[in-house]
Amino acid sequence: MRSVQRTQRAETRADLRDAVTISVAVGLVGVSFGALAPAAGLSPAMTMAMSVLVFAGGAQLLVTGVLAAGGGIWAAVAAGLVLNLRHLPFGLALARHLGGGWARFPGAHVVTDESTAFVLARTGGTDGRARRAFWLLGAVKYGCWQLGTAGGLLLGAAVPDPSAFGLDAAFPAALLAMLVPMLRRADARRVAGTAAAVSLACAPFLPAGIPVLAGMLGLGAAPRPDGTAGGTS
């Protein structure tokens, strides 16, 4: 019994260390979001509300980027929703770690790319480790994201031009950082390449934000269940 408890404590310490490392990095992205969101037309209250209620870094960065480029609100919202569709399989993969009853609601709110990888990497530990790791990362990351957003708002208010620090590059850089690990597979590279080509081809002719949605046509290059590529036959 003591051996199991020692193992659990060791696992919790290791998981906490990793959760803090991940969350601090995420919080830094939150700083850039908070600093630049007002320049895209979002008030400080709207910026904080988005971080509290949406809590999806990629979608928030994309929505703000579309607005900053002159895109309409509906194009920005649609782009964010499309990007967040990837959370559906994440939720299925983590469903048994969310708990039952009302716990599923806050649990679903903190399901992210990082939490999915974090939990799936710990399913072979002691009983309950994956669930503890999920809630641990969720709580720490959520707190760091809110603090980062608030810190970014303060920075943006104190500095006349936050983009002078290169924070404007954080939007595409953060999105790229999320995509790169997914490009290890040939099928993912094919989809990403097709989507990028379609978006770039549409950019000179369509309003800001719409080329991102047009890039969804890249999904036609995704493999079918039978192993063949999508598209018309």
Stockholm file with secondary structure:
# STOCKHOLM 1.0

chainA/1-233         MRSVQRTQRAETRADLRDAVTISVAVGLVGVSFGALAPAAGLSPAMTMAMSVLVFAGGAQLLVTGVLAAGGGIWAAVAAGLVLNLRHLPFGLALARHLGGGWARFPGAHVVTDESTAFVLARTGGTDGRARRAFWLLGAVKYGCWQLGTAGGLLLGAAVPDPSAFGLDAAFPAALLAMLVPMLRRADARRVAGTAAAVSLACAPFLPAGIPVLAGMLGLGAAPRPDGTAGGTS
#=GR chainA/1-233 SS CHHHHHHHHHHHHHHHHHHHHHHHHHHHHHHHHHHHGGGGTCCHHHHHHHHHHTCCHHHHHHHHHHHHTTCCHHHHHHHHHHHHTTHHHHHHHHGGGSCSGGGHHHHHHTCCHHHHHHHHTTTTSSTTHHHHHHHHHHHHHHHHHHHHHHHHHHHHHHSSCGGGGTGGGHHHHHHHHHHGGGGGSHHHHHHHHHHHHHHHHHTTTSCTTHHHHHGGGGGGGSBCTTSCBCSCC
#=GC SS_cons         CHHHHHHHHHHHHHHHHHHHHHHHHHHHHHHHHHHHGGGGTCCHHHHHHHHHHTCCHHHHHHHHHHHHTTCCHHHHHHHHHHHHTTHHHHHHHHGGGSCSGGGHHHHHHTCCHHHHHHHHTTTTSSTTHHHHHHHHHHHHHHHHHHHHHHHHHHHHHHSSCGGGGTGGGHHHHHHHHHHGGGGGSHHHHHHHHHHHHHHHHHTTTSCTTHHHHHGGGGGGGSBCTTSCBCSCC
//
